[in-house]
Amino acid sequence: MHLVREICGYDRETEWQVWSTPIDEDSARTLAPYLDTEGDEDLLFVYDLEGEPLKMAARLAGFEIRPDLDYTLEASSGQ
């Protein structure tokens, strides 16, 4: 199975996903030590991004942090 990882942004009021951008495997692995990934070596779960891990994700994936969004690192099966 091929995994695709994305940084997703969710509207804080509606909780709907309104934005996403892909993040490569190496960048996701760089973020992993800063997240609570215990028992999830493949990074299959959804991880909240805030504080320093969010800033690092923004640098790695090349996006500007919007204060109206909550961010996550997510995995899905690719085509």
C-alpha positions as a printed Julia matrix, in Angstrom:
79×3 Matrix{Float64}:
   0.0    0.0    0.0
   1.28   3.45  -0.94
   0.69   6.1    1.73
   0.14   9.77   1.05
   0.66  12.19   3.91
  -0.87  15.64   4.12
  -0.98  18.57   6.43
  -4.67  19.46   6.71
  -6.29  22.63   7.98
  -9.71  22.59   9.64
 -11.93  25.63  10.17
 -12.14  26.22  13.92
 -15.84  27.09  13.8
 -17.24  24.45  11.44
 -14.51  21.81  11.97
 -14.58  21.16   8.21
 -11.38  20.55   6.31
 -10.78  23.63   4.19
  -7.15  23.23   3.18
  -4.45  20.6    2.69
  -0.99  20.22   1.24
   1.1   17.1    0.67
   4.17  16.45   2.79
   6.89  14.03   1.72
   7.9   10.96   3.7
  11.19  12.43   4.93
   9.44  15.55   6.25
   6.77  13.47   8.0
   9.53  11.42   9.64
  11.25  14.64  10.74
   8.03  15.67  12.53
   7.42  12.26  14.15
   9.7   12.72  17.2
   7.7   15.82  18.17
   4.33  14.01  18.05
   2.82  11.36  20.29
   3.34   8.47  17.84
   3.89   5.68  20.37
   3.08   2.37  18.71
   2.45   3.97  15.29
   5.75   3.56  13.44
   3.97   3.94  10.08
   2.35   7.26  11.08
  -1.11   6.04  10.13
  -3.07   7.98  12.75
  -4.14  11.63  12.73
  -1.82  13.92  14.69
  -2.69  17.41  15.9
  -0.11  20.02  14.99
   0.38  23.06  17.19
   3.23  25.07  18.64
   6.72  24.16  17.51
   5.68  21.03  15.52
   3.25  23.21  13.51
   5.96  25.77  12.82
   8.28  22.98  11.71
   5.57  21.5    9.46
   5.03  24.92   7.86
   8.74  25.2    7.1
   8.99  21.63   5.76
   5.86  21.79   3.58
   6.17  25.47   2.64
   2.92  27.01   3.88
   1.85  29.98   5.98
   0.07  29.2    9.25
  -3.43  30.65   9.37
  -4.7   31.53  12.86
  -8.27  30.53  11.95
  -7.34  26.89  11.28
  -6.45  23.84  13.36
  -3.83  21.65  11.69
  -3.24  17.9   11.53
  -0.82  15.45   9.95
  -2.83  12.72   8.23
  -2.16   9.63   6.13
  -4.3    8.06   3.44
  -3.82   5.36   0.85
  -2.58   6.76  -2.45
  -3.63   5.76  -5.92
